[in-house]
Amino acid sequence: MPNLDKGATYSFDICSQCRVICCQDARPPLTEKRKRIIKKYLTEEKVHFEKPFAKEKYSYPAVDSLLFCTFFNKATGKCSIHSVKPETCVAGPVTFDINFSTRKIQWFLKKNGICSFAGKLYSDKTAFEKHFDEAKKELTGLICELDAEELRAIVKIDEPDTFKIGEDNLPEKVQRKLALK
């Protein structure tokens, strides 16, 4: 199995052959902390984006007229901020929802029909477990950092073609933030 940690190997090899582009019309949520990290990275790399971020009900990377993430390089098919990309991008194809009545974070995986990488990943138990652990860490951090209104807006976004792969207790501070306690 190729090393998943190298970014432009296993997942990139699979993703670059895909017709579904995760970087189009995705609008991954950004915390203020993540925006600072991205801005610092862009400054250090001397890369300029006119308006790198947008905000409606929550902050996310700006999109172009075709709804591609501003950080997606169409020529190379790569993310120009790969090493500091949003938590949901790191976690993909794992996604989440919050069950407010049970106070659980529910974890979902995209189905193979929508994400070839998900199918390959899921078929390799060791790689899947490693990725799932990292995805849960990234997404739990995101959930903890977003404010209540942003988090409620994000969980309203439909995630079709996924299946549930687990659930964990919602951290106490998130339960308080969402007024569930």
N, C-alpha and C positions, 0 to 999 in steps of 0.2 A: 504494500500500500504506500503510495507516495506520501510525503510529509505534508500535513495540513497547515503547518506553521509557516510555510514559505510564501503564502499569499498568491503568488503567480505560478503555482504548480497545480496541485490537485484540483482545488475548487476553481481556479481560473481556467484550467484546461476544460473543465466541464461547462462552466458558465459561459465561456467565450463561444461555445458552439450552440448555445441556447437561442431560441427565437423570442422568448419572453425576457424582457429586460427589466430587472428589478430596480434599475436606476431611473425608470420612467414612471411618472405619476405615482411615486411612492411617498414622498414627503415625510421622511423619517424625523421623529421629534428630536429637538435639541434643547438641552438644558442650558442655562446661562454658563455653567461650568464648561460644557462641551464647546459652546461658541467661543469662549476665551481660549480654549486649547486649540481650536481650529485657527482662530485669528493669529495666535502666536506662531503656529506652524507655518501659516502663509507668509508671515513676516520673515521668519527665519529662512524660508525657502525662496524668498523674494518673488512670490507669486501674487498677482493682484486680480481680484474679482471685483467688479464694480459694485454689485450688491449681492454679497454672498448668502445673505439670509432673508427669509420672509417670515411673516407672522399673520396668521388668521386667528384661529382659536388656540394655537400653540406655535412655537417657533420651529422652523425647518429650513433646510438648504433651499435657496431660491431655485426656480425652475425656468427653463427657456420656453420658447413658443410651442415646442413639441412636448413640453412637460418633462424634459430630461433634467435631472439634478444638475445644477450648475457645475458641480465638481466632477461629473462624468465626462471623460475625454472620449468623444465619439470616434476619433481617429484611431486610438489605441484600444478602446474598449475597457480602459482601466480607470480607477478612481484616482483623482489627483491628490486626494487627502487620505489615501488608504491607511496609513499608519495611525491616523487620528479620527477615522470615520465614526459616524454616530453609532451608538450602542446597538440599535436595531439592525444596522448593516453588519456589524460584527456578529450578531446573534443569528442572522438569517441562515437557513430557512426556518429557524425556530422563531415563533412569535408568542404573544401572550394575550390573555384577557383577564379581567378581574370579575370574580363572582362576588358581588356585594353581599348577598345573603349568607353565604358560607364563609366569607372573609378569606378567600383563597385566590392565589394567583394560579391561573390555569395555563399550562404550557401546551402549545400546538406546534405541529410540524406541517409544512406545506406538502401537499401530495405530489407524487412523482410526475403526474400529468402537467403540473404547473411549474415544477422545479426539478430538473434532472439531478442537480446536486443533492437535493433532499433524498431522492431515491438511492443514489450511490452511497451517501452518508449513512442512511438508515440500514443499508445492507451490511455495513461494516460496524459490528457492535462496539469494538474498541474505539474507533474514530468517532462514532456517534456519541458514546458516553463522554468522551473528552470534549467534544463540541457542545453537547448539551449542558455540561457543567459550566463551561465558559459562558454560554448563552444565558443561563439562569443568573450568573453573577452580573453580567452586563445589564440585563433587563431589570433585575431587582434594583441595581443601582439607579437606573433611569427612573423607575417607579418611585423610588425614595426621593429623588431630587426634583421631579416635576411638581408643580403646585396642583392643588385639588382640581381646579377648573380645567387645566391642561390635561390632566390624567383622565378625567371624565370624558373629555372630548375625544381623546385618543381611543379609549375602549369602545366608543360608539362606532368606530371605523370597522366596517365589515371585512373579515378575513376569509374569503371563500377558499374552497379547495384545501382545507387543512383538517388534521385530525388530532385529537387530544392525546398527549403523550405523558401527562402527569399534572400534578398540582402541589403547591406548597402553601403554607400559611402566609397570609399577608403580614408583613412586618407591623409591629405594634404602632410605630410612628406613622405609617401609612394609614392604618385604621383610624387613628386619631385625626389625621389630616383630612380624611374623607368623612369624618364624623360618623364612623361606624361603631365607635366605642363611647 
